[in-house]
Structure formats: structure tokens, C-alpha cells
Amino acid sequence: MAKGASPHVLIVGGGLGGLLLAQTLRKNKISFEIFERDQSDNIRVQGWAIGLHTMLDELDASIPDDMPSRDFVNHLLPLKHNYEFAWYRHDRTTKLGVRDDGNGKFIRANRARLRKWLAANLPIQYGKHAVRIEERNERITVYFEDGTSATGDILIGAEGPYSPTRKYLLGGRDVIQKPRQGIINGEITLSGRDMEEQLEMGHSCYLVDVSPTDDVPSFLFVGLSEALPDGKSGKYYFNLFWRDEAAASKDFWTYSASREELFETALEKTKHLPAKLRSIVEKTGPQGMKQPPIHFWTLTMNPEQLPKGRITLLGDAAHCMPSFRGEGGFHALLDALKLGKALAQIKTNDTEVIKKILGDYQNEMIERGSKAAAWSSIAFDEAWSGEGAGPPIVWGLPVVELPEEKITL
């Protein structure tokens, strides 16, 4: 490595955080390689949509000039409506929530569109599933399942909840857990009046308190994944989640249940709701149930648990959280922005310098991410109990009573 040059960085994981980190390194002309376990850019489902807000200015400043317009990622396009998150609390009639005023400070991005945008002009190496890591003589080698390997000066584990990099750092142990929340997911494409009704309840998404009278906190989250090009139809999804101590088990019943069983449970848990609030569950039917449901995880650590050196983590590899506050993807992107700035400071291969800079990043990242993960579970209980002030995450937008509206596509 030439004197004054930046170390060569290996990024394992081509999700949102890994891709954004690669773009920041590309902008700063830092040598890197990025590896993704999927066989191609035909991406697997990793959620449907994500809120982008306070980081947008920093995001724009951190990516290369040859990136396409990020307007592409907005899940509402080609519709002209602005972001809106509605919240139907205990009375299930009053529409509270937040609505963007059109200034672009808050957008909800379709995850597939966002990942495609972040992958623009990146030399992603697909089909690279990391299976072993080796450190020797200030160099790090990652071995992949296909028999190939890569060697660099710094390794970033961005592989998500099942991160082999995290397991390596923890000496083979793992600390990830299942949240105490049962979850059922459904997907459906709506058009015409069916879609208009959903938009009227919340342009982007809405959350319904479906808690019955048996002291079990339960919520129904409904979101528009993306509007389709005709401007008259769109892909929707719902997450029905409830407090369940048994859900902490990896073999919780929902993961082996049939679509029919999942659908019947969703119907039973929402049958007491007003017709308009349970309609998406009824319309989805057994055929639209996601089988098995998406796995959510909880991962909190303290900074002392991870060794400091030439290897660090970002995103779900370091801090996983249930979806109640909608912050998992946001923190992964924030990690990438902060780590990109840290790596840009390194102009030497001196281990002590690298350890100090990456250690400072890691301390802040673990503390911030673990706090957000812990608060996600707390917010679930507080929102149900009536102590919560409004929607799970509003980021400065005022929580107000939103007017009823009639939407025609």
C-alpha cells in the first residue's frame, strides 16, 4: 500500500447500508470491493418501504455526481400525493398522523427502487456468500462458499441479521433474539376504488390499534409498497403483529402454518374493526399471505462486546429491531454515512490509527443502534397502553388530526 493512500476496504453485504457505503467510498476514490450473497440483482424481499427524512441532505452530499435522480425511489410515484402516515388509535375513527407539506424533507422509498438506485455504477460481485474470515499480517481474507476469496486491509460486515462477520467478532457466539411479537404478513395489488380507499386512509401507510380487551397489544400496519406506472393501481402489504411471549421461539407456530391458517388468524384478530380498516385483510385472502411471514429480530449490544480493529459492522449485522418504529433501514443508512466519513479520514495502514477511527465509529453506532432497537419494543407497549403521543416515528413533523378526503385516481 502506497504511503498516504487509503486502505483497501472489503464490504460484505449488498443491502441498503452496504451499497450506500460503497457509493461514499466511490465518491471519495477509496479502493473497495463489494460482495453480495444473491446470485444476481434480482433482489430478495427485505421489506417493502422505508422512510427517509433527516438524513436526506447528507445523503445527497455523500453520493457521486453520476448517480441518477433519487426521485425514482419515491413509492408514491407517479401519483401526485405527498407522504402521509395515519394513526387510528383506540376509538379507530379519528385520523391522526403526519403529512409532508411537499417540501421534500420526508419521503417514503420503495425498498427495491432504493436498492436499485444505490447500486447504480457499482461493481457488485454477486453470488458471494461469506463462510470464513481470516486475519494475518495486517490483512484480512474473506472466503466465500463458491471457493473464491478476497483480501483487503479493512472488512465491513453488512450482511444483515445472520452476519457471519458478527459471529466471527464474537468468537462464534451470537446474541441475536426473536422479539416477543407474533407477525403475519399479507400482500395484494389493488386498483380502482379499492386503492382509492386505501389512499384515503393514509397516502403512504397507516397504523391501526387492533388491541382487543384481553390485554394483548396488537396492531395492524398497512402500507403502499409502490404505485404502479398506470397511476391507478399499486402494491400493498400489511403486517399484523401482537405481543406473544411464545414468539421469541424460532419455531413459533406462524413459521410453519399454512396460508389458510395465517389468513384465518388475521381475520379473527381484526374482525372487531370497522369495515374499512379490516377490508385489506379480507381482500388479501389466503393466496396473498406471506408464507412463512418475514422474520424480525432484536439485537442489542454494548460497545465493549465487539473488539476494535480492522473489522466492523453496520446495519442489521450490528443492531436489529422489530418494525414498529420503522427505524431499521434508516439506521443502516445512517451507519453507512458515518462510516464513510470515518474511512475517508484513514490515509495510512497503521493498525493503531485504524483501530482508533473505526473504534470511535463503532462505539457510536452500537450505542445509537442498540438504543433504537430497545426503544422499538418499548414503543410497542407504550403506544398500546395510551402513553404514546402519536405515530411510532414522526421526526419533527407535527402530529395533527388529518382531514377526511375523497381521492379519485
C-alpha positions as CSV (number, residue, x, y, z in Angstrom):
1,M,0.0,0.0,0.0
2,A,1.4,3.4,-1.1
3,K,2.2,5.9,1.6
4,G,-0.7,8.3,2.1
5,A,-3.1,6.0,0.3
6,S,-6.4,4.7,1.8
7,P,-6.6,1.1,2.9
8,H,-8.5,-1.3,0.6
9,V,-12.0,-2.0,2.0
10,L,-14.0,-5.2,1.7
11,I,-17.7,-4.8,2.1
12,V,-19.6,-8.0,2.6
13,G,-23.3,-7.4,2.0
14,G,-25.1,-5.6,-0.8
15,G,-28.2,-4.4,1.2
16,L,-29.1,-0.7,1.6
17,G,-26.2,0.1,4.1
18,G,-23.5,-1.8,2.2
19,L,-24.5,-0.2,-1.1
20,L,-24.6,3.4,0.3
21,L,-21.2,2.8,2.0
22,A,-19.8,1.7,-1.4
23,Q,-21.1,4.9,-3.0
24,T,-19.5,7.1,-0.4
25,L,-16.2,5.3,-0.9
26,R,-16.5,5.6,-4.7
27,K,-17.1,9.4,-4.3
28,N,-14.0,9.7,-2.1
29,K,-11.9,7.5,-4.5
30,I,-11.3,4.9,-1.8
31,S,-10.4,1.4,-3.0
32,F,-13.1,-1.1,-2.3
33,E,-14.8,-4.3,-3.3
34,I,-18.4,-5.2,-2.5
35,F,-19.9,-8.7,-2.3
36,E,-23.5,-9.8,-2.3
37,R,-24.7,-13.3,-1.5
38,D,-27.6,-13.2,-4.0
39,Q,-26.8,-14.6,-7.4
40,S,-27.9,-11.5,-9.3
41,D,-29.5,-8.1,-8.9
42,N,-32.9,-9.9,-8.8
43,I,-33.2,-8.9,-5.2
44,R,-34.8,-10.8,-2.4
45,V,-37.6,-9.3,-0.3
46,Q,-36.1,-7.3,2.6
47,G,-39.1,-5.3,3.5
48,W,-41.4,-3.1,1.4
49,A,-40.8,0.6,2.0
50,I,-38.6,2.8,4.2
51,G,-38.9,6.4,5.5
52,L,-36.1,8.8,4.6
53,H,-36.1,12.1,6.4
54,T,-33.4,13.9,8.5
55,M,-30.5,12.4,6.6
56,L,-31.6,13.5,3.1
57,D,-29.3,16.5,2.7
58,E,-26.3,14.4,4.0
59,L,-27.3,11.6,1.7
60,D,-27.3,13.8,-1.4
61,A,-23.9,15.3,-0.4
62,S,-22.3,11.9,0.1
63,I,-23.0,10.2,-3.2
64,P,-21.1,10.6,-6.6
65,D,-22.2,13.1,-9.1
66,D,-23.1,10.4,-11.7
67,M,-25.9,9.0,-9.7
68,P,-29.4,9.2,-11.3
69,S,-32.1,11.3,-9.6
70,R,-33.3,9.9,-6.3
71,D,-36.9,11.0,-7.2
72,F,-37.1,7.5,-8.7
73,V,-37.2,5.9,-5.2
74,N,-40.5,7.6,-4.1
75,H,-43.1,4.8,-3.6
76,L,-45.9,7.2,-4.5
77,L,-44.7,8.0,-8.0
78,P,-46.4,8.5,-10.4
79,L,-49.1,9.7,-8.0
80,K,-49.1,13.3,-7.0
81,H,-49.8,12.8,-3.4
82,N,-47.4,13.7,-0.6
83,Y,-46.2,11.3,2.1
84,E,-48.7,10.7,4.8
85,F,-48.7,8.4,7.8
86,A,-52.0,8.0,9.6
87,W,-52.7,6.6,13.0
88,Y,-56.0,5.1,14.1
89,R,-55.9,4.8,17.9
90,H,-58.3,3.3,20.4
91,D,-61.5,4.8,19.0
92,R,-60.4,3.8,15.5
93,T,-62.4,6.7,14.0
94,T,-60.2,9.8,14.4
95,K,-57.4,10.1,11.8
96,L,-54.3,11.4,13.4
97,G,-50.9,11.5,11.8
98,V,-48.3,13.3,9.8
99,R,-48.4,14.6,6.3
100,D,-45.5,16.1,4.3
101,D,-46.2,19.6,3.0
102,G,-44.5,18.9,-0.3
103,N,-41.1,20.4,0.6
104,G,-39.4,17.0,0.1
105,K,-38.0,16.7,3.6
106,F,-39.7,13.4,4.1
107,I,-40.2,10.7,1.5
108,R,-41.1,7.1,1.7
109,A,-38.9,5.0,-0.6
110,N,-39.8,1.6,-2.1
111,R,-37.0,-0.6,-0.9
112,A,-36.5,-2.3,-4.3
113,R,-36.3,1.0,-6.1
114,L,-34.0,2.4,-3.4
115,R,-31.7,-0.6,-3.6
116,K,-31.6,-0.4,-7.4
117,W,-30.7,3.3,-7.2
118,L,-28.0,2.7,-4.6
119,A,-26.5,0.0,-6.8
120,A,-26.0,2.4,-9.8
121,N,-22.5,2.2,-11.3
122,L,-21.2,-0.2,-8.5
123,P,-19.0,-3.2,-9.4
124,I,-21.0,-5.6,-7.2
125,Q,-19.8,-9.2,-7.1
126,Y,-22.9,-11.4,-6.8
127,G,-23.1,-15.0,-5.6
128,K,-20.6,-14.3,-2.8
129,H,-21.7,-16.0,0.5
130,A,-19.0,-15.4,3.1
131,V,-18.2,-18.6,5.1
132,R,-14.9,-17.8,6.8
133,I,-12.7,-14.9,7.8
134,E,-9.0,-14.9,8.5
135,E,-6.7,-12.2,9.8
136,R,-3.0,-12.4,9.1
137,N,-0.2,-9.8,9.0
138,E,-2.5,-6.8,9.0
139,R,-4.5,-8.2,6.1
140,I,-8.0,-9.7,6.2
141,T,-9.1,-12.5,3.9
142,V,-12.8,-13.5,3.3
143,Y,-13.5,-16.9,1.9
144,F,-16.7,-17.5,0.0
145,E,-18.9,-20.5,-0.4
146,D,-18.1,-20.7,-4.1
147,G,-14.4,-21.4,-3.3
148,T,-13.1,-17.9,-4.1
149,S,-11.7,-15.4,-1.6
150,A,-10.8,-11.7,-1.3
151,T,-8.1,-9.9,0.7
152,G,-8.1,-6.3,2.0
153,D,-7.0,-4.0,4.8
154,I,-10.4,-3.4,6.3
155,L,-13.6,-5.5,6.4
156,I,-17.1,-4.2,6.8
157,G,-19.8,-6.8,7.7
158,A,-23.1,-5.5,6.3
159,E,-24.7,-8.9,5.7
160,G,-27.8,-8.4,7.9
161,P,-29.1,-10.3,10.9
162,Y,-27.3,-13.6,10.0
163,S,-24.0,-11.8,9.7
164,P,-21.0,-14.2,9.7
165,T,-18.8,-11.2,10.4
166,R,-20.5,-10.6,13.7
167,K,-20.2,-14.2,14.7
168,Y,-16.5,-14.1,13.9
169,L,-16.1,-11.0,16.0
170,L,-18.0,-12.6,18.9
171,G,-15.8,-15.7,18.7
172,G,-18.6,-17.9,17.3
173,R,-21.2,-16.8,19.8
174,D,-24.3,-14.9,18.8
175,V,-26.6,-12.6,20.7
176,I,-29.5,-12.1,18.3
177,Q,-33.0,-12.8,19.6
178,K,-36.6,-13.1,18.3
179,P,-38.9,-10.3,19.5
180,R,-41.9,-11.2,21.6
181,Q,-44.2,-10.3,18.8
182,G,-46.2,-12.6,16.6
183,I,-46.3,-11.4,13.0
184,I,-48.4,-12.2,10.0
185,N,-47.8,-10.5,6.6
186,G,-50.0,-10.2,3.5
187,E,-49.5,-8.7,0.0
188,I,-52.1,-7.6,-2.6
189,T,-52.2,-5.5,-5.7
190,L,-55.2,-3.1,-5.6
191,S,-56.8,-0.9,-8.2
192,G,-59.7,1.4,-8.8
193,R,-61.9,2.2,-5.8
194,D,-60.1,-0.4,-3.6
195,M,-56.9,1.6,-4.0
196,E,-58.6,5.0,-3.6
197,E,-60.0,3.8,-0.2
198,Q,-56.6,2.8,1.0
199,L,-55.1,6.1,-0.1
200,E,-57.8,8.0,1.8
201,M,-56.9,6.1,5.0
202,G,-53.2,7.0,4.6
203,H,-51.4,8.1,1.4
204,S,-48.3,6.1,2.3
205,C,-49.3,4.0,5.3
206,Y,-51.4,3.7,8.4
207,L,-51.3,2.0,11.7
208,V,-54.4,0.7,13.5
209,D,-54.7,-0.2,17.2
210,V,-56.5,-3.5,17.0
211,S,-55.9,-4.5,20.6
212,P,-58.9,-6.4,22.0
213,T,-60.0,-6.3,25.6
214,D,-57.7,-9.2,26.7
215,D,-54.7,-7.0,27.5
216,V,-52.7,-8.2,24.4
217,P,-51.2,-5.3,22.5
218,S,-52.0,-5.8,18.8
219,F,-51.5,-3.5,15.7
220,L,-52.3,-3.6,12.0
221,F,-49.8,-1.7,9.8
222,V,-50.9,-1.2,6.2
223,G,-48.5,0.3,3.6
224,L,-48.3,1.1,-0.1
225,S,-45.2,-0.6,-1.3
226,E,-45.3,1.1,-4.6
227,A,-47.7,2.8,-7.0
228,L,-47.7,1.2,-10.4
229,P,-46.9,3.1,-13.7
230,D,-50.6,3.4,-14.7
231,G,-51.2,5.6,-11.7
232,K,-54.4,3.7,-10.9
233,S,-53.1,0.6,-9.1
234,G,-50.5,-0.3,-6.5
235,K,-48.8,-3.0,-4.5
236,Y,-50.0,-3.0,-0.9
237,Y,-48.9,-5.1,2.2
238,F,-50.0,-5.4,5.8
239,N,-48.2,-6.5,8.9
240,L,-50.4,-7.8,11.8
241,F,-48.4,-8.0,14.9
242,W,-49.3,-8.8,18.5
243,R,-47.5,-9.3,21.8
244,D,-46.8,-13.0,22.3
245,E,-44.1,-14.4,24.7
246,A,-44.0,-17.7,22.7
247,A,-43.0,-15.7,19.5
248,A,-39.4,-15.5,21.0
249,S,-39.0,-19.1,19.9
250,K,-37.5,-19.7,16.4
251,D,-40.1,-22.4,15.8
252,F,-43.2,-20.2,16.6
253,W,-46.3,-21.6,15.0
254,T,-46.6,-18.9,12.3
255,Y,-43.5,-20.0,10.5
256,S,-44.9,-23.5,9.8
257,A,-48.6,-22.5,9.4
258,S,-50.4,-22.8,6.1
259,R,-51.6,-19.7,4.2
260,E,-55.2,-20.7,5.2
261,E,-54.2,-20.8,8.9
262,L,-52.5,-17.5,8.7
263,F,-55.4,-15.9,6.9
264,E,-58.0,-17.2,9.4
265,T,-55.9,-15.9,12.3
266,A,-55.7,-12.5,10.6
267,L,-59.4,-12.5,10.1
268,E,-60.1,-13.4,13.7
269,K,-57.7,-10.8,15.1
270,T,-59.3,-8.0,13.0
271,K,-63.0,-9.0,13.0
272,H,-64.0,-6.3,15.5
273,L,-62.5,-3.4,13.4
274,P,-64.7,-1.1,11.4
275,A,-65.2,-2.5,7.9
276,K,-62.9,0.0,6.1
277,L,-60.0,-0.9,8.5
278,R,-60.2,-4.6,8.1
279,S,-61.0,-4.6,4.4
280,I,-57.4,-5.1,3.2
281,V,-57.1,-8.3,5.2
282,E,-60.3,-9.6,3.8
283,K,-59.4,-8.7,0.2
284,T,-55.9,-10.3,0.5
285,G,-57.3,-13.8,1.0
286,P,-55.2,-16.9,1.7
287,Q,-53.4,-16.6,-1.6
288,G,-51.9,-13.3,-0.5
289,M,-50.5,-14.4,2.8
290,K,-46.7,-14.4,3.0
291,Q,-45.6,-17.9,4.0
292,P,-43.6,-18.0,6.1
293,P,-44.0,-14.5,7.5
294,I,-41.0,-12.2,7.4
295,H,-38.6,-12.9,10.3
296,F,-37.9,-9.9,12.5
297,W,-35.1,-9.9,15.0
298,T,-33.9,-8.0,18.0
299,L,-30.2,-7.4,18.5
300,T,-28.7,-5.0,21.2
301,M,-25.1,-4.9,22.2
302,N,-22.9,-2.7,24.2
303,P,-19.7,-1.3,22.7
304,E,-17.5,-3.4,24.9
305,Q,-18.8,-6.6,23.4
306,L,-17.2,-6.1,20.0
307,P,-13.4,-6.0,19.6
308,K,-11.9,-2.9,17.9
309,G,-9.6,-3.4,15.0
310,R,-9.8,-3.7,11.2
311,I,-13.2,-5.3,11.1
312,T,-16.5,-3.6,12.0
313,L,-20.2,-3.8,11.2
314,L,-23.1,-1.8,10.0
315,G,-26.9,-2.1,9.8
316,D,-28.7,-5.2,10.9
317,A,-25.5,-7.0,11.4
318,A,-24.9,-4.8,14.4
319,H,-28.4,-3.8,15.6
320,C,-31.7,-5.4,14.6
321,M,-35.1,-4.2,15.6
322,P,-38.7,-5.0,15.1
323,S,-40.6,-2.9,12.6
324,F,-42.9,-1.0,15.0
325,R,-41.0,2.3,14.8
326,G,-39.8,1.8,11.2
327,E,-36.1,2.7,12.0
328,G,-34.1,-0.4,11.0
329,G,-33.3,0.7,7.4
330,F,-32.9,4.3,8.5
331,H,-30.1,3.4,11.0
332,A,-28.4,1.2,8.4
333,L,-28.1,4.1,6.0
334,L,-27.0,6.4,8.8
335,D,-24.3,3.9,9.8
336,A,-23.1,3.9,6.2
337,L,-22.9,7.7,6.1
338,K,-21.0,7.9,9.3
339,L,-18.7,5.0,8.4
340,G,-18.0,6.5,5.0
341,K,-16.8,9.7,6.7
342,A,-14.6,7.7,9.1
343,L,-13.0,5.7,6.4
344,A,-12.2,8.9,4.4
345,Q,-10.1,10.0,7.4
346,I,-7.8,7.0,7.1
347,K,-4.7,7.7,4.9
348,T,-2.4,5.0,6.4
349,N,-2.4,1.3,7.0
350,D,-1.2,1.8,10.6
351,T,-3.3,-0.6,12.8
352,E,-3.5,1.8,15.7
353,V,-4.9,4.6,13.6
354,I,-7.4,2.3,12.0
355,K,-8.4,0.9,15.4
356,K,-9.0,4.4,16.8
357,I,-11.0,5.7,13.9
358,L,-13.1,2.6,13.4
359,G,-13.4,2.2,17.2
360,D,-15.0,5.6,17.6
361,Y,-17.4,4.9,14.8
362,Q,-18.3,1.5,16.3
363,N,-18.9,2.9,19.7
364,E,-21.4,5.5,18.5
365,M,-23.0,3.1,16.0
366,I,-23.6,0.3,18.6
367,E,-24.9,2.7,21.3
368,R,-27.2,4.5,18.9
369,G,-28.5,1.4,17.1
370,S,-29.0,-0.6,20.2
371,K,-30.9,2.2,21.9
372,A,-33.2,2.4,18.8
373,A,-33.7,-1.4,18.9
374,A,-34.6,-1.3,22.6
375,W,-36.9,1.6,22.2
376,S,-38.8,-0.2,19.3
377,S,-40.1,-2.7,21.8
378,I,-40.8,-0.1,24.4
379,A,-42.8,2.0,21.9
380,F,-44.9,-1.0,21.0
381,D,-46.1,-1.3,24.6
382,E,-46.5,2.4,25.2
383,A,-48.5,3.1,22.1
384,W,-50.9,0.3,23.0
385,S,-51.2,1.5,26.6
386,G,-52.2,5.0,25.6
387,E,-48.9,6.6,26.8
388,G,-47.6,7.1,23.2
389,A,-48.0,10.6,21.8
390,G,-48.7,9.6,18.2
391,P,-47.4,7.5,15.3
392,P,-44.3,5.4,16.1
393,I,-42.0,7.8,14.3
394,V,-42.6,11.4,13.1
395,W,-39.2,13.0,13.0
396,G,-40.3,16.6,13.6
397,L,-43.4,16.5,11.5
398,P,-46.4,17.7,13.6
399,V,-48.9,15.1,14.7
400,V,-52.3,16.5,13.9
401,E,-55.8,15.4,13.2
402,L,-55.9,14.8,9.4
403,P,-59.0,15.8,7.5
404,E,-61.0,13.1,5.7
405,E,-60.7,13.3,1.9
406,K,-62.1,11.8,-1.2
407,I,-59.5,10.5,-3.7
408,T,-60.1,9.8,-7.3
409,L,-57.5,8.2,-9.5
